[in-house]
Amino acid sequence: MDDDEPRDVRTRNKRAVREAISAAALRLALEQGPGGLKLVRVSDIASAAGVAPRTYNNYFASREEAICAFQADQARRLGRALRSRPSDEPLAEAIIAAAIEVFATPEPDRAGLAMIMSTPELQGEALKAFTMAEEPLAAAIAERTGSGPQDTLRWQVMAAAVAAAVRIAGRHWLSTTSPPPFAAVLRDALGYVVSAQASGDL
C-alpha cells in the first residue's frame, strides 16, 4: 500500500463514493452533449452514483466541482509522487516521471478531458484543480533538494510552471489529430519547463 492509499475502511469507502459521484457527473454531462451541463441535475447525478442527494451535497458544492474532482485528486498526488522517486534521480527527470505517473497513467479519457477544457463553467474549476498541485509540489522539490528559504520563490515558480505545462499539454493533445500518447506530449511540455532552469542545478 503506497502513501496515497487510504489505510482504513471508512476512508476507502468515502473515496469510493467520491469517485463514483464524480464519474457519474462526468458521464451524464457527456451524454447531454455540448452545452448540456446545465441539464444535469444533482438528483440525476446522485441516482447514477447510487447515493442520496444529501450524500452528494456532503461531497461537492456544485456540478462543476464534482466533474473536475478527478483532476483535483490528481493534482494533490503530484507532490507525493515526486517524493516517491529514487533519491539519486536528477530533479528534472524526477519531476517529469512523477507528472507522467500522475497525469498520464493511465491515458486520460479524451472525451471527458475535451469537455472539461472546452466548457467555460468547467475551465475555471479545472484551473483551480491544477493549482492545487503547486504548493505540495514546491514543498516536495524543496525537501528533495534540501534547499532553504532563499529558494522558496524559485520552487514556487517552478511548481506553477509545471502545473501550467500539464494543462497546456492537455490542450495540445486534444487539438492534435491522431496524437501520440499523452505521456509523450506531457514529457515534451515539461521538458521546456525544466530546461528553463539552470540545468547544472537540476
C-alpha positions in Angstrom: 0.0 0.0 0.0 1.5 3.4 -1.0 1.2 6.7 0.8 -1.7 7.7 -1.4 -3.8 4.7 -0.5 -6.2 5.1 2.4 -5.3 2.9 5.3 -8.7 2.4 6.9 -12.0 1.0 5.5 -14.0 4.2 6.3 -11.6 6.4 4.4 -11.5 4.0 1.4 -15.3 3.9 1.3 -15.5 7.7 1.3 -13.0 7.9 -1.5 -15.0 5.3 -3.5 -18.2 7.3 -3.0 -16.5 10.5 -4.1 -15.1 8.8 -7.2 -18.5 7.3 -8.1 -20.2 10.6 -7.8 -17.6 12.4 -9.9 -17.6 9.6 -12.6 -21.4 9.8 -12.7 -21.4 13.6 -13.1 -19.0 13.5 -16.0 -20.8 10.6 -17.7 -24.1 12.4 -17.5 -22.6 15.7 -18.8 -21.1 13.9 -21.7 -24.4 12.2 -22.5 -26.1 15.7 -22.7 -23.5 16.8 -25.3 -22.1 20.3 -25.8 -23.9 22.9 -23.8 -25.8 20.3 -21.8 -24.1 20.8 -18.5 -27.0 22.9 -17.1 -29.3 20.0 -17.9 -27.5 17.7 -15.4 -29.3 17.8 -12.1 -28.0 16.9 -8.7 -30.7 14.3 -8.3 -29.7 12.6 -11.6 -26.0 12.5 -10.5 -26.9 11.1 -7.1 -29.1 8.4 -8.7 -26.5 7.4 -11.2 -23.9 7.1 -8.5 -26.3 5.1 -6.3 -26.3 7.7 -3.4 -28.8 10.1 -1.9 -28.8 13.8 -3.0 -27.9 14.6 0.6 -24.8 12.4 0.3 -23.9 14.2 -2.9 -24.1 17.6 -1.1 -21.7 16.2 1.6 -19.0 15.8 -1.0 -19.5 18.5 -3.6 -20.8 22.1 -3.7 -21.5 22.1 -7.5 -21.7 20.0 -10.6 -18.5 21.6 -11.8 -16.6 20.6 -8.7 -17.9 17.1 -9.0 -16.9 16.7 -12.7 -13.4 18.1 -12.1 -12.8 16.1 -8.9 -10.6 13.6 -10.6 -8.3 16.4 -11.8 -8.2 17.9 -8.3 -7.3 14.5 -6.8 -4.6 14.0 -9.4 -3.1 17.4 -8.6 -3.0 16.6 -4.9 -0.9 13.5 -5.6 1.9 15.2 -7.5 4.0 16.2 -4.5 3.7 12.7 -3.1 4.6 11.2 -6.4 7.8 13.3 -6.6 8.8 12.2 -3.0 8.5 8.6 -4.1 11.0 8.9 -6.9 14.5 7.5 -6.3 16.7 9.9 -4.3 19.5 9.7 -6.8 17.4 10.6 -9.8 18.1 14.1 -11.2 15.4 16.6 -10.2 14.3 17.3 -13.7 13.8 13.6 -14.6 12.1 13.0 -11.3 9.5 15.8 -11.9 8.8 14.6 -15.4 8.4 11.0 -14.2 6.2 11.9 -11.3 3.9 14.0 -13.6 3.6 11.3 -16.1 2.8 8.8 -13.4 0.0 11.1 -12.0 -1.5 12.6 -15.1 -0.7 10.1 -17.9 -1.0 6.7 -16.3 -3.5 5.6 -17.5 -4.1 7.7 -20.6 -6.6 10.4 -19.9 -10.2 10.0 -21.1 -10.1 12.1 -24.2 -13.8 12.9 -24.4 -14.0 13.8 -20.7 -10.9 16.0 -20.9 -12.2 17.7 -24.0 -15.5 18.6 -22.3 -13.7 20.0 -19.3 -11.3 22.1 -21.3 -14.0 23.4 -23.8 -16.8 24.2 -21.3 -16.4 27.7 -19.7 -18.0 26.6 -16.4 -15.6 23.7 -16.1 -12.5 25.5 -17.2 -12.3 27.6 -14.1 -12.9 24.6 -11.9 -10.2 22.7 -13.7 -7.8 25.6 -13.3 -8.4 25.5 -9.5 -7.8 21.8 -9.6 -4.4 22.1 -11.3 -3.4 25.0 -9.0 -3.8 22.6 -6.1 -0.6 20.9 -7.3 1.6 23.9 -6.8 2.1 24.2 -3.1 2.7 20.5 -2.3 5.0 20.2 -5.4 7.1 23.2 -4.4 7.4 21.7 -0.9 8.4 18.4 -2.3 11.1 20.0 -4.5 12.5 21.9 -1.6 12.6 18.8 0.5 14.2 16.8 -2.2 16.9 19.4 -2.9 17.5 20.2 0.8 17.3 23.9 -0.1 16.5 26.7 2.3 14.1 29.6 2.4 16.2 31.5 -0.1 15.0 29.1 -2.8 11.3 29.2 -1.9 10.3 31.6 -4.7 12.3 29.6 -7.2 10.5 26.3 -6.4 7.1 28.0 -6.2 7.6 29.4 -9.7 8.8 26.1 -11.0 5.8 24.3 -9.4 3.4 26.8 -11.0 5.2 26.3 -14.4 4.8 22.5 -14.1 1.1 22.8 -13.4 0.7 25.1 -16.4 2.6 22.7 -18.6 0.3 19.9 -17.7 -2.8 22.0 -18.7 -1.2 23.2 -21.9 -0.1 19.6 -22.8 -3.7 18.5 -22.4 -4.9 21.3 -24.7 -2.3 20.4 -27.3 -3.0 16.7 -27.1 -6.7 17.4 -27.7 -6.1 19.7 -30.6 -3.8 17.2 -32.4 -5.2 14.8 -35.0 -4.0 11.3 -34.3 -1.9 12.4 -31.4 0.9 10.4 -29.8 0.3 9.0 -26.3 -0.4 11.8 -23.8 2.7 10.8 -21.8 4.9 11.8 -24.8 3.2 15.1 -25.2 3.5 15.8 -21.5 7.1 14.8 -21.4 7.8 17.3 -24.2 5.9 20.1 -22.5 7.6 19.5 -19.1 11.0 19.4 -20.9 10.5 23.1 -21.8 9.8 23.9 -18.2 12.8 22.1 -16.7 15.2 23.3 -19.4 14.3 26.8 -18.5 16.1 26.2 -15.2 19.8 26.2 -14.8 20.4 22.6 -16.0 23.5 22.2 -13.8 21.4 22.8 -10.7 18.8 20.2 -11.5 
